[in-house]
Amino acid sequence: MAIAALLITLGAACQSVLNEINTDKQVQVKPVAEVAIYEKNNGKQPVQAKFLAKIAVGYAKLGQQDKASKLLAPAIQTIKINKSIRIKTDLLEQLGIIYIEMGQYDKALQVAKSLYKYQLLNPDVSISLAHIATQFVQVGQYEKALQLTKLKTYQYSAPSILMSEIGLRYAQTGQKAQAQQILAQALQKAKSSSYEIAEIALKYAQFGQKAKALQLLAQASQNLEYPDSIAEMAVKYGQLGQKDKAEQLLTQALQKVRKPNGSVFISRDYSLTKIAIAYAEIGQFNQAIETAKTTNYPGSDVYRQDMRITPEGLIDGGNDPDVFTTIANKCAIAGQYEQALQVIPKIKFTINKSEALGVLALQYAKKNQYEQAFKVLKELDKPYLSKSKAWTNLAVDYAAKRQYEQAFQALKENVYWDSDKALALPKIVAQATQVEPSAKAAQVLSQALEVAQTIKSRDEKVEVIIAIAIEYIKIQQKDKSEQLLAQALQIAENIHS
């Protein structure tokens, strides 16, 4: 009965939006061949409905609100009649974000409140609400984001942290009194959570109240029992420039691992991994490496499993979290390239080693040290390592430096996963329309479209075509944008689920 009542409530909540879409009471019957895609979808094809909703954003930005509304109708109808709670909540999250992208903030908030009613049926709803609230923050709709953070949510969610971020945004716009009030509310919402209080402390420091931040960290540090929690707190002190205090806490954490209190359950390897990574976070890379060596890495049980071992003795697969990968990445990002090169050979999993090599190559490239970058990337030519993600990141870095020819060459020659191309292309075209004259931007968009047409995956191809179409609008080429949206619609027409 409770679920049935909830579904009725959701239907009512979405009905006002649906009514705005279907304002005409008389519908003219068309021949099947002429019926529009959005009229064919009766709410029973959720995947198609999802893509139609994304395409709607493009038409809304073209000023074709009527068509955009019609393209949203299948998603709304699916939410009403589909029996899967997961499908309903996923579409509600997407619909909320899409309304924000369209600038229809009141509708986005209405959808978010409809989503909230499902939190007891799907624990991930709190994460979905956080995603919508974050989108509100990004477009400067702080009050609406605040409304969502004040909802009582369950599972995985820390709304106090997002609330403190909103407070900081108010401070950055000069509204310091409002910022102070929101930060205080965030603290009240955090209650006794050491993790949340520590995160809010960092916001106070960014607000210019370092003394208050240190006071909160001291409060959060009290009565910490587990070594990994102490290590996390050490990182926060390091972020506030309190390196001595951070090292003191990490020493304390190590002592707890080596001489565990009988009343405290300690997972030795997990705790040592967290401590090693914390040392890397505060720039103590040698100590991080030495601590990592004391873990049972990669774990004796791994070798007893039926896993494929490469000719060089690596384990085919990945490990998350991988302590040596994390340390190598942090060394590279900090510019400690030699230390990164010393750590990478210790990584035993193929996926993790590919990641670390890619991060190191990217950091070399960011410093225009391309000879070293390419030397590292050659390691990824080995059959058991993957170079696609590394070259994807390098392509985006080329674009950030306005070296578009090199960016597209990297994508064409070295990026073979559709998902990686779909990740890079929207970033490249957005960069071009933001910083280049219209003629140059149009040239970059044309090159991006050429690469996009090579994507075989239906899902990724539609996503990229929509992204490029929206960027064409920004340089006043609306005809080209509409042409691409029509192509996306044509692909969506063949989606049946």
N, C-alpha and C positions, 0 to 999 in steps of 0.2 A: 504493500500500500504506500509506503514512504517513497519508493522509487517512482511509482506511478504519479504520485502527487508532484514529485520533483520534475518529471517530464512535462506535466501540464503547465507548471510554473514557467519552465523554459520556453515552451511554445508561446505562452502569453508574452514573455519578455521579448521574444524575437518577432512577434506578430506585427508590432508597429513598424519595424524595419521592413518586413515583407510587404506590408500594406502600401508603403511608399513606392515599392518597386512595381507592384501590380495594381496600379491605380485604375486601369481600364477594366470595366466589368465585362465588356463584350470582347471576346477573342476571336479574331478572324481565322478560320481554318485554312491552312495553306497546303499545297501539294507537298508530299514528304520530301522531295528533293529540294524544296525551297525553305523548309523549316530551319530556323537558325539553331545553332548548336545549343545555345542556352535554353531554347524551348524544347529541344529533344530530351535534355537531362531532366528527369523527373524526381531528382533527389535520391535516386538509387545507384548513382555512380559517383562515389565520394572522391575518387582520384581525379576524375575529369572535373568535378566541381571545384577541387582545390586549384587546378590549373586555370580554370575559367576565372576564378577569383583573383589570381595573380595577374592575369591579363587585364582584368578590369582596372587595375591601377594605371596602366598605360593609357587606356581610353579616358580615364578621369583626368589625367594630366594633359590630355589633348583637348579637354573641355567638353568631351562627349559624355556627359553625366548620365544621360538616359541609357546609353549602351552599357556603360560601366555598371549601372544599377541592375540591368538585366543579367549581366554576367555574374553578378553576386547572388542572384536568386537561387541557383542550384545549390550553393553552399548553405544558404539559409534553410532551404527546403530539406536538405540532407540532415541538418542539425535537428530539425523537427521530427523527421520520420524514421531516421536510422536507429536501430536498436542498440548499436554498439556505443557504449559510454566512451571508449577510447576515441572512436571516430568523431563523436560529437565534440569532445573537449579539444581534440587537435584542431578541428575546423573552427571552433570558437576562438582559440588562441590566434590562429591565422587571420581570421576575420577582424579581430580587434586590431592587429598590427596593420592590416591592409587599410582599415578606416583611418588609422593614424597617418599612413603614407598618403592617403587621399586628402588629409586635412580635415576630416570629419570626426573631430575629437569627441563630441558628445555621443555619437553613435559608438565609437570605440569604447568609451567608458560604460555605456549601456551593455555592450557585448561582454565586457570584462565582468560586470556584475552578474550577468547570466552564467558565465563560466564559474564564478565563485560558488554557485549553488551546487556544483558537482564535486566539491572538494572531499566529501565523505565517501564518494563512490570511486574517485580516482585521486590517489595521493599526490600525483604529479601536477595537479591543478595549481598548487602553490607555486611551482616553478613556472608554469604558464603565465600566471598573474604577474610574477616578477619580470618575465620577458616583456609583457605589455607595459608594465610600469616603467621599465627601462627605456622603452621606445618613447613613452611620454616625456621622460627626462631629456632624451636626446633632441627632441623638437621644442624643448622649452616649456612644455605643459606641466609645470611642477605641481600645481594644485591638484590636477587630476591624478598624477602619480602618487601624491600624498594620500589621496582618498583610497587608493588600492593598498598602500602600505599599512593603512589603519584597519584593514579587514583582518579578522582573526583567522589565520591559516594554520594548517597542520603539515607536518612532514617536510623535511629538507629546506624549509624556507627561513630566512633570517631577514624579515622586512626592516628591522631596525637599522641594518647596514645600508640598505638602499635609502632609507629615510635620512640617514646622516649624509649620504651623497647629495641628496636634494638640498639639504641644509647648506652644504658647501657651495652648491650651484647658486643659491640665493646670495651667499656671501660674495661670490665672484661678480654678481651683478650689482653689488653695492647695497644690498638689502640686509645689512648686518644684524639688525634687531630680529628680523624674521628668521635669519639663519641661526641665531643663538637659540631662539625658541624651539626650532625644529630639532637642533642637536640635543637639546634637553629632553624633548619628547622621545628621541631615538634612544637615549640612555635609559629612560623610564621603561621603554618597550623591551630593551635588552635584558632587563631585570638582573639575574645573577649569572648570565652566560659570560664566561671569561673571554671566549672567542669573540663574541659580538662587542663586548666592552673594549677589547683591544683594537678592533677594527674602527670603532667610533673614535678611539683615542687618536688614531692617525688623522682622522678628519679634523679634530680639534687642532692638531699640530699644523695642518695645512691652513686652518683658519687663523693661525698666528698665535694660538694659545698653547705653547709648548709646555708650560708649567702644568696646565690642566691635563694635557695629554699624558705627561709622566705620572701625574697623580692617579689617573685612570689605569695606566699600565701597572702601577704598584698594586692597585686594588684588584685588578684581574689576575695578578701573579700569586695572590695569596692562596694557600692551601691547594696548589697544584700537585697532584700525586703522580700522574703518568709522565714518563720521560718524553713522549712525543708532544704532549701538551706544553711541557716546559720548553722544548725546542722551538715550538711555534711562537711562544712568548719571547724567546731570545731574538727571533727574527724581527719581531715588532720593535724591540729595543734597538736593534741594529738599524732599522729604518729611521729611527729618531736620532741616530748618531751616537747612541749610547753603547759603543762597542765593548767597553770593559764589562758593563752589566750583562751584555749579551753573552760574552765568553764565560762569565761567572755562571750564568744559568745553564749553558751547555755542559760545563764541567759537572754541575749538579745533576743534570740529566744522565750523563755518563755514569756517575756514581750510583744512581738508582738502577741502571741496567746491570752493572757489575755486582752490586750488593743489593739485590731486590728485597724490599720489605715484604715480609710474609703476607701482609694484608692487602698487597697490591698485585694484581695480575699483570705480568709484563710479557709481551711478545718480543723476545730479544732482537730478532733480526729486523722486525718492523721498526722498533724503537731506534736501533742503531742507524737504520736507513734514514729516518726522519732527522736524527741528530747530524749525520753526515751532510745531508742536504742543507740543514740550517747553517752549518759552518760555511758551506759554499755561498749561501745567501748573504752572509755578512762579510764575504771576501776572504775568508780563511781557507783557501783552497788546499793547501798542504794538509791541514788538519782534517779537512773533509775527505781527502783521498785516504789518509791513514785510518780514519774511522770506518770508511766504506770497506776497507780490506778486512776488517774484523767481522764483517757479516758473513753468513753462510751463503755467499753468492756464487752461482745462480741458484743454489739450493740442490742438495744431493738428491732429493726426490725427483727433480726434473730429469736427471739422467736415467732414472729407473723407468721413466715413461717411454712409450714407443714414439719417439720424436726423431725426425730426420736431422742428421748431423751433416753439415756441409764439409767439403774436402779440407777446409781450413779449421774444422773443429767448432764452428759456430752452430748454434741451435736455430733451426729454421722456424722463425716465428718472432713474437714479441713478448715483452714482459713489462707490466705497468703496475707500480712505478719501477723504473730501472735506475738504481742509485748511481751507477757510473755514467749512464747517459745524461742524467740530470746535472751531475757535476761537470761533465764535459761541456754541456750546453752553457752553463753559467760561466765557466772559464772563458769560453769563446765570446760570449756577449760582453764580458768584462774586459776583453782585449788581451786576455792571457792565453794566447794561441799555443805557445809551447806546452803549457800545462794541459790544454785541451788535447793536444796530440799525444801526450803521455797517457792520458786517461782512456782515450778511445780504444786502444788495443785491449783494454780490460773488459770491454763490453762483449757479452757472449751471445746475444740474440741478433739475428740478421736485421729485423725491422728497426730495432733500437740503434744498431750501428749505422744504418742508413740515415736515420734521423740526425744523429750526432755529426756525421760527416757533412750532411746538408747544412746544418746550423753553422758549422765552422766555415764552410765555403761561403755562405751568405755574409758572415761577419767580415771575412776578407774582402768580399766584393763591395760591401758598404764603405770600406776604407779605400776603395779603388785598387786593391791589391789583387788584380785579376790573375796574375801568373800563379800566385799561391792558391787562389780559389779554384782555378781549373786543375791544378795538380791534385787537390783534394777530391774534386769531382771525378777524376779518373778512377779513383778507388771504387766509385759507384758503378763502373762498367762491368764489375764482376757479376756473374749470373745470379747469385743469391742475394744481391743487394738491389735496392730500388732507387733509381735516380730521379723519378718523375716529380716527387714532391720538392726535392732540392732545386731542380731547374724551374719549377713553378715559382718558388720564392725568389729565385734569381731574376726571372722575367719581370716580376712585380717591382723588384728593386731597380732594374733597368728603366722601367717606365717612370718610377719616381724621380729618376735622374734625367727624364725626357729623352731617353735613348730607346725610342720605340722600335726601330729596326732590329736592334739586338734582342729586345723583348719578344718580338714575334718570331724571330729566328729560334730563340730558345724554346718557345712553345711548339713550334713546328717540328723541330729536330729531336727534342729530348723529352718532351712531356707526352706520355702515351695514355695516361688515365683521363677519361672524360671528366671525372670529378675534379681533377686538378686544373684542367682547362677552364672549367666552369667557375672555379675559385679565382683564377687569375684575371680572366677577361673583364668581368665587371669592375674590378679595381683599376685596370689599365684604362678603360674607357672613361671612368669617372675622373681619373687623374687628368686625362686629356681635355675634357670639356671644362674642367676647373681652371687649368693654367694656360691652355693654348688658345690662340686666335681661332675663330670659327673654321676657317679654311683648313688649318692644320688639324684641328680636332676632327673634322669630317674625314680627313685622310686616315687618321688613326682608327676611327670607327669603321671605316670601310675594310681596313686590314683585319680588325678584330672580327668583323662579320665573316670574312673569308675563313678564319680559323674556326669560328663557331659552326659554320656549315659542315665542318669535318667531324663534329661530335656525333657519335652514333647513339648515345643514350638519349632516349626521348625526354626524360625528366630534365637532365642537365641542359639539353639543347633549348628547350622552351624557356628555362630560367635565364639563359644567356641572351637569347633573342629579345626577351622582354627588357632586360637590363640595357641592351644596346638601343632598343627603340626609345626608351625613356631618355637616354643621353642625346639622341637626335633631337628630341623636343627642346632640349636646353640650348641647342645651336640653331633653333628656328627652322629645322628641316622636318616639318610636321608630316609632309607627304611620305617621306622615307620612313618615319616612325609608324605611320598608319599601315604602310606596306608590310613592315616587319610584324606588327601586331596581328595582321591578317594571316601571316604565315604561322604565327604561334597558334592562332585559332584553328587553322587547318590541321596542325599536329594534334591539337586537343580533340578535334572531331573524331580521331581514330582511337581515342582512349576509351576503353570499355572496362568497367570494374564494378 
